[in-house]
């Protein structure tokens, strides 16, 4: 695989992981201790997580229909 494809492939894999786990990149990179809006939830709770199937549907299908 050419070196120029490593970054986009890695980015796609990373965002796929975020979509499957129902996290935003801000939550994942900063951790819950720095996300003030997560302070009202119990530790480890992800407010955007709707389960694997609905997360992927929201990410892949509904994202394109927003407009």
NUTOR-217048 format. One record per residue: x, z, y of N, C-alpha, C in turn; residue in one letter. Coordinates in steps of 0.2 Angstrom, whole numbers, plus 5000, padded with zeros to 4 digits. Layout:
BEGIN
XZYXZYXZYA...
This chain:
BEGIN
500450004994500050005000500550005006X500349965011500749955017500750025021X501250035024501250105028500750105034X500550045036500050045041499350065039X499250065032498550085030498550165028X499050195028499050265026498650305031X498750295037498350335042497650325042X497350265042496650255041496350285034X496750275029496450295023496450375023X497050405025497050475025496450505030X496350475035495850495040495150485037X495050435033494350425029494250475024X494850495020494750545015494650615018X494950625024494850695027494150695030X493850645033493150645035492650645030X492850615024492450625018492350695016X492950725016492950795014492550835019X492550825025492150865030491450845029X491250785028490550765027490250805020X490650805015490450835009490350915010X490750945014490751015014490351045020X490150995024489651015030490051045036X490651025037491051055042491151005048X491251035054491550985059492350995059X492650945062493350945062493651005066X493251025071493351085075493351145071X492851155067492851215062493451215057X493551155054494051155049494751165052X494951135058495551145061495751215064X495151235067495251305071495151365067X494751355062494551415058493951455061X493651495058493051525061493251585066X493851605066494051655070494051635078X494151565079494151545085493551505087X493051495083492451465085491951515087X491851525094491351575096490651565094X490451505093489751485091489651505084X490151525080490051545073490051625072X490151655078490151725078489551765076X488951725077488351755076488151745068X488551715064488351705057488851745053X488651765047489051795042489751755041X490251795039490851765037490751715032X491051655033491051595028490451555028X489951575032489351535033489451465037X489251415035489351355038488651325040X488451325047487751315049487651235048X488151195048487951125047487951095040X488051145035488051125028487351125025X487151065023486451055020486551035013X487051045010487151035002487450965002X487850954996488250884996487850824997X487250814994486850754994486550745001X486350795004486050785011486650785016X487150815015487750805020487950735020X488050705014488250635013487750585016X487150595014486650555017486650555025X486650615028486650625035487250585038X487850595034488450565037488450485036X488250465030488350385029487650345031X487150375031486450335032486250355039X486050415040485750435047486250425053X486850425052487350415057487250345060X487150295056487150225059486450215062X485950255061485350235064485250275070X485650315072485650345079485750295084X485450305090485550255094485250265101X
